[in-house]
Amino acid sequence: MQQRRPSRRSSASTLVPAAECVSLDALADRARALNLLDGKLRHHLPDALARECRLADLRNGRLVFLATSPTWATRLRLHQATLLAEARATCGDAVRLFVVKVAALPPVPPEPARSKPLSATAASHLRSAAKTMSDPELQALYLQLASLASSDSPPEA
């Protein structure tokens, strides 16, 4: 007869109330700090290598990087002394260990698309449309939008 193993379900007593968790502000601050450190450290790497790795974490004296393949991880380890020295200079002497893990890198958010400037002709049409509107709030919105036109737009007729 086979013995039944106890279930590994978490009990209610192991759940932590949301109020006791790290605040979103603290989490965002940590993410910003890691992002800045990542840029600073990868600046010391060759461009090809910098594109294939990212700083994942800095905790308990461990500097953890992610690399996209074992090959890139090996190449990153060749720069271990430089990265540790720069991390120590930035974060203090508590940084002792260098760890590289092979994993897919998180996607980098694209740069926001630059909007095309509003042409003088479009601004003129918006002003003309605003003159025909009876709703003053909507008319103000059209005029505000027309004011975003490039500085070489003709003055209102």
N, C-alpha and C positions, 0 to 999 in steps of 0.2 A: 504494500500500500504506500502511496506517495504522500509525503507530508506537504501541507499547504503552507506557502510562505505568507508572511503578513503583508498586507497591502502597503504600498509606498505612497499612498495618498497623503497629502499634507493635511494636517489637522488645523482647525480654526485657531488654535493657540499659537501656531507659527506665523500667522499672517500679521503684518505690521500695519497699523493705521496710517493712512495717508499723511496725517498731520505730523507723524514722527519721521517721515521720509525726508530726503534732502530736498530743499526748495528748488524750484525751477530756476530762480535767479542764480543760485549757487552752481547749479548744473550748467547753465549757460556761461557763467564766468569761467568755469573750468574748461569748457569746450573752447572758448575764445583763447584762453591761456595756452592750451595744447596746440591750437591752430597756429598761434604766433610762434611757439617753440618749434613746431614742425617746419614752418617756413625758414626760421633761422638756422636750423640744423641741416635741412636739405640744401640750403644755399652753399654749403661746403662740399657738396657732392657733385660729380659730373652730371651734366644735364640728362643724359640717357638713364642713369641710375636714379636720379631724383624723380623722374617720371614714373618709375616702377616701384617706388616704396613710399610709405607714409608713416609718420609717428602715430602709434596707436595709444600709448599710455605712458605715464611716468608716475609710478607709485611704489612706495616702500623701497626706494633706491634703485628700482629697475626701470631702465629705459627700454621700452618695447616698440619695435618697428614691425610693420607688415611689409612683405615683399611679394610680388606677383608670382614668382617661381623660385625653385631652389637655386637656380643659377644667379638670379638677382640677389637672393639672400646671401649667397657666398660672396658676391662682389660687395655687398653692403658691409659684411663682416670685415672686409679689408680696410674699411674706413672707421672701424670701431674706436680706435684711439682718438681720432679727431672729433668724432661725435660725442664721445664721453667727455673729452676736455671742454668742448663748447657747452655741453649741458651742465657741467660742473661750474663753469664760469657764469652761466646764466642763472642756474637754480641752486647753487651751493654744492658743497662737498658731499652731500648726502647721496648723490647719484653714484652708484657703485657697479651695477651690473648692466650689461648690454645684451638684449635678447632680440632675436629676429624670428618671426613666425611667417610661414608661407600661407597666404590667404588672398582671396580676391580683394582688391582695394575698393573701398566705398566710392560710389560715383561722386565726382566733383561737380557741384552745381554749376550750370553754365552761367556765363556773364549775362546780366540782364541786357536784353536787346535795346539798343539805342533807338529812341523814337525819332521819326523824321520830323524836322521842324515844320510848323504850320506855314504854308505859303501865304504870301500877301493876297493872292486871289481868293484863297479859302477864307481868310480873315475878312475880306471885303464882303463875301457872300454871307458870312455869319452876321456881320453888322447889318446888312440889308434885311436879313431874315428877322433879326431882333427888332427892327423898326416896325415890322408888321404884326408883332405879337401884342396881345392885350394883357397877358399875364406878366406882371412886373418881375416876379421871381424868375420865370423862365427867360425873360428878356435879359435880366442881369447875368444869368448863367451863359447865355450866348455871347454877350459882350465880354464876359470874363474869359471865355474860350478864345474869342477873337484877339484878346490882348496878348495871348501866348505866341502870336505870329512873330516871325523874325523881325529884327529891328529895322530892316529896310522896307517894311510894308508902308504903303501910302497912308497918309492921315485920313481920318474919317471924313467922308464927303457930306 
